[in-house]
Amino acid sequence: MSWKPEVIADCSGAFVGNAVRFDTEDEAQAYVVDLARRWVSVVAIRVREVDDAVTHRWVDGRLTDYEPPDSPGWEGGFAANH
């Protein structure tokens, strides 16, 4: 399970996202709010729970790769070298 950020950024009314998935709803929400502030055409945002694997973390206002606990260099859910 993970959280998928999505936006509506055109007149279609369709929510779209990318391959970024977060461990927590809060991380996904912070990411999509940041994205909406940078894209001038965003008219709506949402996050939803999906069955995909976690791919990223949102740490100190920055997108980082997610490293599972069994990965080399793992330190608290994100790579120690990020």
C-alpha positions as CSV (number, residue, x, y, z in Angstrom):
1,M,0.0,0.0,0.0
2,S,1.1,3.5,-0.7
3,W,-0.3,7.0,-1.4
4,K,-0.5,8.5,-4.9
5,P,-0.6,12.2,-5.5
6,E,-2.8,13.4,-8.4
7,V,-3.7,16.7,-10.0
8,I,-6.1,18.1,-12.5
9,A,-4.0,20.4,-14.7
10,D,-6.2,21.0,-17.8
11,C,-9.8,21.4,-18.8
12,S,-10.5,17.6,-19.0
13,G,-11.4,17.4,-15.4
14,A,-9.4,14.1,-15.1
15,F,-7.0,13.5,-12.2
16,V,-3.6,12.4,-13.4
17,G,-0.4,11.4,-11.6
18,N,3.0,9.9,-12.2
19,A,4.9,6.9,-10.7
20,V,5.8,8.7,-7.4
21,R,4.3,6.8,-4.4
22,F,4.6,7.6,-0.7
23,D,4.5,5.7,2.5
24,T,2.2,8.2,4.2
25,E,-0.7,10.3,3.3
26,D,1.0,13.3,4.8
27,E,4.1,12.9,2.6
28,A,1.9,12.6,-0.5
29,Q,-0.2,15.6,0.5
30,A,2.9,17.8,1.1
31,Y,4.4,16.7,-2.3
32,V,1.2,17.5,-4.3
33,V,0.7,20.9,-2.6
34,D,4.3,21.8,-3.5
35,L,3.8,20.6,-7.0
36,A,0.6,22.7,-7.3
37,R,2.4,25.8,-6.2
38,R,5.0,25.4,-9.0
39,W,2.5,24.5,-11.8
40,V,0.3,27.4,-12.8
41,S,-2.4,25.2,-14.5
42,V,-3.3,23.0,-11.5
43,V,-7.0,23.4,-10.6
44,A,-7.4,20.5,-8.1
45,I,-5.3,18.1,-6.1
46,R,-5.9,14.9,-4.2
47,V,-4.0,11.9,-2.8
48,R,-5.4,8.4,-2.7
49,E,-4.3,5.1,-1.3
50,V,-3.2,2.5,-3.9
51,D,-1.8,-1.0,-3.9
52,D,1.5,0.1,-5.4
53,A,4.9,-0.1,-3.7
54,V,6.4,3.0,-2.1
55,T,8.9,4.7,-4.4
56,H,9.8,8.0,-2.7
57,R,9.9,10.0,0.5
58,W,9.2,13.6,1.1
59,V,12.0,14.8,3.5
60,D,12.5,18.4,4.5
61,G,10.6,19.7,1.5
62,R,12.5,17.5,-1.0
63,L,11.7,14.4,-3.0
64,T,14.1,11.5,-2.2
65,D,14.2,7.9,-3.3
66,Y,12.7,5.4,-1.0
67,E,15.0,2.7,0.3
68,P,13.4,-0.4,1.9
69,P,14.8,-1.5,5.3
70,D,16.6,-4.4,3.7
71,S,18.6,-2.2,1.3
72,P,22.2,-1.4,1.8
73,G,22.6,2.1,3.2
74,W,19.1,2.1,4.7
75,E,18.7,4.7,7.4
76,G,15.2,5.4,8.7
77,G,13.4,4.8,5.4
78,F,15.6,6.7,3.0
79,A,19.0,6.2,1.7
80,A,21.8,7.6,3.9
81,N,23.5,9.2,0.9
82,H,20.6,11.4,-0.1
